[in-house]
Amino acid sequence: MDYISTRDPQRTPATFTDILLGGLAPDGGLYLPADYPQVSDDTLTTWRETLATKGYAALAAKVIKLFVSDIPAEDVEAICARAYTTPTFSTPEIVPVTELDDNLFIGHLSEGPTAAFKDMAMQLLGEFFEYELTRRGETLNILGATSGDTGSAAEYAMRGRPGISVFMLTPAGRMTPFQQAQMFGLDDPNIHNVALDGVFDDCQDIVKAVSNDAEFKQRYRIGAVNSINWARLMAQVVYYISCWIRITDNNAQKVSFSVPTGNFGDICAGHIVRQMGVPIDRLIVATNENNVLDEFFRTGAYRVRSSADTLETSSPSMDISRASNFERFIYDLLGRDATRTAELFSQREGFTLADDPAFPAAAQRYGFLSGSSTHADRVHTIRDTWERLGVMLDPHTADGVHVARGLRDQVDTPIVCLETALPVKFSDTIVEATGREPDLPERFADIMSAPRHVTDMPNDAAVVKDFIRRTVAG
C-alpha cells in the first residue's frame, strides 16, 4: 500500500510508516492511499464472522492490515489488541449500536477514556506512535489543535508514553467547562496545553503554519494527531464497518450514516469505506450554524469564513469554518487532479464548483446529502429523545439526529447516527433541554476539582514556535 499527496501531480509514493509521524505532506497536501483497497463478498463475510467471534480489535486488525504493508501483520494485530480493550473502553463491544426509533440507530463511539468519538482513533494512534518511535529510536513532539474533544483524546492516549510530548492548542474560552477540565487537569510532564486567543480555525492555521516550516518541523520533530494525519482516518474506517455489520444480516444490505462534522474527518472515513465497496448508501453531512460544508453540498460553493464570522454555538466541536479534511474528498471528486486541488485550496476564501461537471457526482456517485441544525433544533431533539424515548443525546449527536430525520424521505435504508460524545461534556445545554444534569460516569467524578495546567498565548505562530523551542530545550 502506497500513499500519495493530494497536491503532488507526480504521485510520489510513500509508505505508511513514512507518513505516520509527520501529518501534512511536504507540499502542504494530505495523504491518501494511491488506490483504495477493494473488498469482496468473501472479505465482508470474513469481517462479519471476525466481529461476531473475536471482537472489535480483531476486526480492526483485519481492516488495518489492508492499509499497512510495512509493519509485520502480527505486530499490527498486537497494536490493535492493546488499543481496543476494556477497561480502556467501558464495554467489550467497543462500539455498541442501539436503535433510537424509526430505523434510526446510534453508533456509540463514546465508550473510551474521554467519552468522545476521538478516542476511537487516538488510542490506536498512540500505540502506532510508540511502536514506530521505539523501532526507530526517535522522539516526537506532537502539535495539535482542538475544538473540544481531539485534545483530550490525544492527551489521554499519549500521556506517559516514552519519547512523546504533546503541545495542544485550544481556542480560549470556547470549550465547555468539562472539556477544559479534562485537558487542563492533566499534570503529566509530557502534556502541554495552550489556550490561544482565537477560534479553532486559528489554532488549526498555526498547526499548519508550523508543519509547513520544514526546517522547524524537522529540527523539533513535529508530528500531528489532528485528522490531517492519515492514521486517524484509517482507524475511523473500522467503526463504519462494525456498525454496518451490527445492523445487517447479509452482505447485500446497505446502511446510511448521519455524521455530525465540522472538519470533515469523521465523514471522510465513511467516504473511504464506501469507496472500498462496503455497502453504504448515503453519507449525511450534519453541521451546526457554521454550515460551510452543508452549503457546499447544497450549492457547490465552499465559502470559508473568517474567525470573526465563525459562530460560537452549543455544539462547539463543530464551530469550524475551514474543514481540513475536505481536501481529501475534493481530490477524489476532481478525478485526483492534484494540480487543480492545490490551486483550489490555495484560495483562502474558498472556491466554487457550482458550474463544474464534477459537482453533481458529490451526491450521485459519492452518496452525499447534507443539512444543518440550530440551537433550537438541537435543544428540541435532546428534549424529545429524552422525554419520549428515555435517551439522552449530546448536542452534536442531536445535530446528526435532527438532520437525519429531516432527510428521511430521501433515504430508504437504515441510518446510523454516529455519536460524538457523552452528554456530560455539555451539561448547560442538557439542563436547558431536559431540566436535569446529565449523568456523570464514575470515572469522571473528581475531574472538575483538579488543578488546571494551561498556558495562555496570543494568536501568533512565532510565539507558539518559541514555546515549543524552549520546552523541548528544557
ABEGO torsion letter per residue (X at the ends): XBBBBAABAAGBBBBAAAAAAAEBBAAGBBBBBABBBBBBAAAAAAAAAAAAAAEAAAAAAAAAAAABAABBAAAAAAAAAAABBOAABABAAGBBBBBABGGBBBBBAAABAAGBAAAAAAAAAAAAAAAAAAAAGBBBBBBBBBAGAAAAAAAAAABGBBGBBBBBBBBBGABBAAAAAAAAABABAABBBBBBBEBAAAAAAAAAAAAABAAAAAAAGBBBABAABAAAAAAAAAAAAAAAAAABABAABBBBBBBBBAAGAAAAAAAAAAAAGBBBBBBBBBBBABAAAAAAAAAGBBBBBBAAABBBBABAAABBABBAAAAAAAAAAAGGBAAAAAAAAABAAEBBAAABAAAAAAAAAAGBBBBBBBAAAAAAAAAAAAAAAGBBBBAAAAAAAAAAAAAAAABABBBBBBBABBAAABAAAAAAAAGBBBBBBAAAAAAAABBBBBBBBBBBAAAAAAAAAAAAAX
